[in-house]
Amino acid sequence: RMTRRGGKSTTLMDEEILKKAIVEQAEQEPQDQAGLIIKAEEIHFNEILKLRLEYRNILIIDHLWEFTSLAKLDLNHNLIEKIEGLDRLINLTWLNLTFNSIEKIEGLESLRKLEVLNLSNNRISVIENMDTLEKITHFFIANNLIEKLDKVLYLRKFKNLFTVNLFGNPVSKEDDYKFFIAAYFPNLVCLDYRLLDEKTVSINSGVHTFVQCRDLEDNYNEKVRKIAVATLEDVAKDKLDKDMPDDVKMLFTDKDTVMDALTTGHDNHLLKINGRETQLVTRVNAWKVALIKGIQDKELKRNRMRISDIHRYVDHLWEQLEELQYHHL
């Protein structure tokens, strides 16, 4: 059934449309629908494994609650503005929502088995609300509105992530974009449909080590801070262990002094880590400059050799021309 919205014809996603799509799919791809009776009145939605609903002007995702066995869903090239109505699709492993008008990542909480999520060509500006998608391996969000590199760090929590596509977002135009991604995502193999080359990965594995160091330092500082706070409280209540030396007890009589000391120590550790990282990055950048200069020098030398060859050839032609003129005379 068709309706109108903002001058555009839209399709209501109801049982009639779903049955029609399943019948058409069974006729086009019989090998994927083996054993399925393609009479619309006998279709059982809970047995369908794959559903294609592209190019149908769908505005709202609806009537999918019975598709509990569905593994693959294509809703690309529609007019969808909001991700919704997917809560019952607990067996979904593939979801394609490309070329719609989606502005926010949401409504995916129940899709714990999802491996492939394609949200390319929408209007999304933030990567969020994907915490439950622990099995995701391929995430595509090309041609959206992601602006900052630090916003991409949300994806670090997904340990199985194999492929990411951020091409066409403002973030992909930033300097050192590729090196940044390789540094923070050591398990990533493919970025923007291209394999990350070994040199990029190996260079950034050192940078990733410093990322891990900072994480470890943050965790260590947090644990020490909790112990210090607990000790300060015990000192205030005079509940400390009797075996604790008096000079140690004295250290915990002034809360501000203790907390300042912890903050200073944490800052010093981070400064040390950052200093080492800066040293490494400086060396890497120097290597990059030297590499580029080497390539340019080789190209210049090659061009000079070509020019020299051309000059010799021109001289040879002149000699032949002069000899021809001499014989002609």
Rosetta blueprint (number, residue, H / E / L):
1 R L
2 M E
3 T E
4 R E
5 R E
6 G L
7 G L
8 K E
9 S E
10 T E
11 T E
12 L L
13 M L
14 D L
15 E H
16 E H
17 I H
18 L H
19 K H
20 K H
21 A H
22 I H
23 V H
24 E H
25 Q H
26 A H
27 E H
28 Q H
29 E L
30 P H
31 Q H
32 D H
33 Q H
34 A L
35 G L
36 L L
37 I L
38 I L
39 K L
40 A H
41 E H
42 E H
43 I L
44 H L
45 F H
46 N H
47 E H
48 I L
49 L L
50 K E
51 L E
52 R E
53 L L
54 E L
55 Y L
56 R L
57 N L
58 I E
59 L L
60 I L
61 I L
62 D L
63 H L
64 L L
65 W L
66 E L
67 F L
68 T L
69 S L
70 L L
71 A L
72 K E
73 L E
74 D E
75 L L
76 N L
77 H L
78 N L
79 L L
80 I L
81 E L
82 K L
83 I L
84 E L
85 G L
86 L L
87 D L
88 R L
89 L L
90 I L
91 N L
92 L L
93 T L
94 W E
95 L E
96 N E
97 L L
98 T L
99 F L
100 N L
101 S L
102 I L
103 E L
104 K L
105 I L
106 E L
107 G L
108 L L
109 E L
110 S L
111 L L
112 R L
113 K L
114 L L
115 E L
116 V E
117 L E
118 N E
119 L L
120 S L
121 N L
122 N L
123 R L
124 I L
125 S L
126 V L
127 I L
128 E L
129 N L
130 M L
131 D L
132 T L
133 L L
134 E L
135 K L
136 I L
137 T L
138 H E
139 F E
140 F E
141 I L
142 A L
143 N L
144 N L
145 L L
146 I L
147 E L
148 K L
149 L H
150 D H
151 K H
152 V H
153 L H
154 Y H
155 L H
156 R H
157 K H
158 F L
159 K L
160 N L
161 L L
162 F L
163 T E
164 V E
165 N E
166 L L
167 F L
168 G L
169 N L
170 P H
171 V H
172 S H
173 K H
174 E L
175 D L
176 D L
177 Y H
178 K H
179 F H
180 F H
181 I H
182 A H
183 A H
184 Y H
185 F L
186 P L
187 N L
188 L L
189 V L
190 C E
191 L E
192 D L
193 Y L
194 R E
195 L E
196 L L
197 D L
198 E H
199 K H
200 T H
201 V H
202 S H
203 I H
204 N H
205 S H
206 G H
207 V H
208 H H
209 T H
210 F H
211 V H
212 Q H
213 C H
214 R H
215 D H
216 L H
217 E H
218 D H
219 N H
220 Y H
221 N H
222 E H
223 K H
224 V H
225 R H
226 K H
227 I H
228 A H
229 V H
230 A H
231 T H
232 L H
233 E H
234 D H
235 V H
236 A H
237 K L
238 D L
239 K L
240 L L
241 D L
242 K L
243 D L
244 M L
245 P L
246 D H
247 D H
248 V H
249 K H
250 M H
251 L H
252 F L
253 T L
254 D L
255 K H
256 D H
257 T H
258 V H
259 M H
260 D H
261 A H
262 L H
263 T H
264 T H
265 G H
266 H H
267 D H
268 N H
269 H H
270 L H
271 L H
272 K H
273 I H
274 N H
275 G H
276 R H
277 E H
278 T H
279 Q H
280 L H
281 V H
282 T H
283 R H
284 V H
285 N H
286 A H
287 W H
288 K H
289 V H
290 A H
291 L H
292 I H
293 K H
294 G H
295 I H
296 Q H
297 D H
298 K H
299 E H
300 L H
301 K H
302 R H
303 N H
304 R H
305 M H
306 R H
307 I H
308 S H
309 D H
310 I H
311 H H
312 R H
313 Y H
314 V H
315 D H
316 H H
317 L H
318 W H
319 E H
320 Q H
321 L H
322 E H
323 E H
324 L H
325 Q H
326 Y H
327 H H
328 H H
329 L L
